Amino acid sequence: MYDMVERLLGEQEAAKRLVLTADSVPQDEIGLRQLIVRCLTFLLMTVICLILVRLEKIQSVINILAVVKAAASLPWGIR
């Protein structure tokens, strides 16, 4: 778990995270809730990171297309 946080968010952010395991929470409904909340929070953060990466890639493609379009409109025959 720590490795995944480190890979997605960086070493400094991973060092701040508390990694919960079944042994580190109370063995009752409260412990189960803690684990579920932690997992859902991590899942949400991971999905947000993946969406941001995709948006950056889409923005890069849009920028490239804008450059190509601008270059296509230049009068190449005139020097």
Kinemage of the C-alpha trace (Angstrom):
@kinemage 1
@onewidth
@group {chain A} dominant
@subgroup {mainchain}
@vectorlist {calphas} color= white
{ca met a 1} P 0.000 0.000 0.000
{ca tyr a 2} L 2.786 2.432 0.924
{ca asp a 3} L 4.514 1.691 -2.398
{ca met a 4} L 1.401 2.593 -4.364
{ca val a 5} L 0.904 5.854 -2.469
{ca glu a 6} L 4.564 6.690 -2.999
{ca arg a 7} L 4.309 5.981 -6.713
{ca leu a 8} L 1.126 8.014 -7.202
{ca leu a 9} L 1.649 10.909 -4.798
{ca gly a 10} L 5.382 11.021 -4.162
{ca glu a 11} L 7.653 10.076 -1.285
{ca gln a 12} L 6.837 13.074 0.933
{ca glu a 13} L 3.102 12.496 0.701
{ca ala a 14} L 3.504 8.760 1.300
{ca ala a 15} L 5.503 9.430 4.463
{ca lys a 16} L 2.551 11.393 5.886
{ca arg a 17} L 0.047 8.598 5.239
{ca leu a 18} L -1.036 6.147 7.897
{ca val a 19} L -1.339 2.647 6.481
{ca leu a 20} L -4.144 0.737 8.144
{ca thr a 21} L -4.212 -3.047 8.258
{ca ala a 22} L -6.626 -5.467 9.845
{ca asp a 23} L -4.229 -5.768 12.786
{ca ser a 24} L -3.966 -2.008 13.355
{ca val a 25} L -7.689 -1.315 13.868
{ca pro a 26} L -10.166 -2.545 16.464
{ca gln a 27} L -11.558 -5.961 15.605
{ca asp a 28} L -15.161 -4.786 15.544
{ca glu a 29} L -17.541 -2.720 13.426
{ca ile a 30} L -15.598 0.488 14.127
{ca gly a 31} L -12.382 -1.063 12.792
{ca leu a 32} L -14.182 -2.311 9.710
{ca arg a 33} L -15.581 1.166 9.086
{ca gln a 34} L -12.120 2.683 9.445
{ca leu a 35} L -10.720 0.280 6.871
{ca ile a 36} L -13.595 0.858 4.447
{ca val a 37} L -13.369 4.655 4.739
{ca arg a 38} L -9.593 4.534 4.207
{ca cys a 39} L -9.968 2.289 1.150
{ca leu a 40} L -12.689 4.442 -0.383
{ca thr a 41} L -10.655 7.593 0.235
{ca phe a 42} L -7.607 6.055 -1.433
{ca leu a 43} L -9.754 4.828 -4.328
{ca leu a 44} L -11.176 8.311 -4.849
{ca met a 45} L -7.716 9.897 -4.732
{ca thr a 46} L -6.413 7.346 -7.243
{ca val a 47} L -9.291 7.962 -9.652
{ca ile a 48} L -8.764 11.722 -9.405
{ca cys a 49} L -5.039 11.314 -10.139
{ca leu a 50} L -5.778 9.133 -13.165
{ca ile a 51} L -8.344 11.608 -14.482
{ca leu a 52} L -5.870 14.464 -14.114
{ca val a 53} L -3.225 12.496 -16.031
{ca arg a 54} L -5.721 11.831 -18.831
{ca leu a 55} L -6.737 15.490 -18.952
{ca glu a 56} L -3.097 16.532 -19.243
{ca lys a 57} L -2.651 14.140 -22.173
{ca ile a 58} L -5.808 15.446 -23.838
{ca gln a 59} L -4.618 19.027 -23.364
{ca ser a 60} L -1.273 18.112 -24.947
{ca val a 61} L -3.043 16.716 -28.015
{ca ile a 62} L -5.216 19.840 -28.247
{ca asn a 63} L -2.106 22.041 -28.087
{ca ile a 64} L -0.405 20.004 -30.828
{ca leu a 65} L -3.490 20.240 -33.040
{ca ala a 66} L -3.596 24.017 -32.535
{ca val a 67} L 0.049 24.298 -33.610
{ca val a 68} L -0.576 22.120 -36.674
{ca lys a 69} L -3.633 24.162 -37.602
{ca ala a 70} L -1.692 27.423 -37.224
{ca ala a 71} L 1.185 26.034 -39.292
{ca ala a 72} L -1.211 24.856 -42.016
{ca ser a 73} L -2.585 28.376 -42.404
{ca leu a 74} L 0.865 29.930 -43.029
{ca pro a 75} L 1.640 30.970 -46.608
{ca trp a 76} L 4.457 28.494 -47.195
{ca gly a 77} L 5.027 29.588 -50.809
{ca ile a 78} L 6.019 33.137 -49.791
{ca arg a 79} L 9.582 33.668 -48.519
